[in-house]
Amino acid sequence: MSHRTFEDVKDVILSAHKNTEAGDKVNFYNTWAENYDQDVSLLDYRAPSLAANCLSSSFDGDRDTAVVLDVACGTGLVAAQLKRRGFTHFVGVDGSKGMLRLASKTGLYQDLRQCMLGDESLPVQAGQFDVVIIVGALSDGQVPVSVIRELCQVTKPDTNDWPAL
């Protein structure tokens, strides 16, 4: 692998936003998967750590038994951060087979499923998860905001104080 610069990685990321079709996005992430972790590290991508800190500070349940749905899990960066904070049970969902292949190599996930959120329904049952988390993907051209209701539906009842949608 050649040494990539900040500018190289920035160009890669900007190229992803040129195509907004779901198939183009999946192809982009399938291609980027092998370099993803190194590239986001070069960018000092802190969103997985910040999200895990936020969740960790507000979660009152038993972390060892909590089942976490990691939406748009990518290579598993969020699950790795949550593991460091005591969470152990992860189900990952992503649209990219390449990303899911790398996530499976982490050994963190009990289950990984491919799904194009917004085009397909979440391949999980309602009320199944103690925690549902999505980091860095809820935006136009990625995972549409319209999936928020579905994410709430797969969360166990009474596990948070969020108002019903």
C-alpha positions, 0 to 999 in steps of 0.5 A, spaced: 500 500 500 502 506 498 503 512 503 496 516 502 496 524 504 491 528 507 489 531 500 489 524 497 484 522 502 480 528 502 479 527 494 477 520 495 471 522 500 469 528 496 469 523 490 464 519 494 459 525 494 459 526 486 454 520 486 448 520 489 445 513 487 445 508 492 449 503 487 454 508 486 455 509 494 455 501 495 460 501 489 464 506 492 464 503 499 466 496 497 472 499 493 474 504 499 473 498 504 480 496 504 483 503 506 478 505 510 481 505 517 487 507 515 484 513 511 480 515 517 485 515 522 489 519 517 484 524 518 483 524 525 476 521 525 473 522 532 466 521 531 466 513 533 470 515 539 465 521 541 459 517 540 461 512 544 463 517 550 456 520 549 453 513 549 457 511 555 456 517 559 448 516 558 447 509 558 444 506 565 443 499 563 448 493 564 453 494 558 455 486 558 448 484 556 446 490 552 445 488 545 447 494 540 445 495 533 450 498 529 447 501 523 452 503 517 457 499 521 462 500 516 469 496 518 467 496 526 470 502 528 464 504 533 463 497 536 471 497 537 470 504 541 463 501 545 467 494 546 472 499 550 467 501 554 464 495 556 459 493 551 460 486 548 454 484 544 453 487 537 449 486 531 451 490 525 448 493 518 451 496 512 450 496 505 457 495 503 459 487 502 466 490 503 465 493 509 461 488 512 467 483 510 472 487 514 467 488 520 467 480 520 474 480 521 474 484 528 470 478 531 466 484 535 459 482 531 455 476 533 451 478 527 452 482 520 447 483 515 447 487 508 441 492 507 441 498 503 437 503 509 432 507 505 431 502 500 430 496 504 427 495 511 432 493 517 433 486 517 431 485 524 425 485 529 422 490 532 423 491 540 430 487 539 435 492 541 437 496 548 441 501 544 441 503 536 447 507 534 449 510 527 455 514 526 457 518 520 452 516 515 445 519 517 445 524 511 443 526 504 446 521 499 448 516 505 442 513 510 436 518 509 433 521 515 427 517 514 429 511 517 429 514 524 422 511 525 424 504 523 431 505 528 426 507 534 422 501 532 427 496 533 429 499 540 426 495 546 421 499 549 422 503 555 430 503 554 430 511 553 426 517 555 425 519 547 419 521 545 415 517 541 415 519 533 
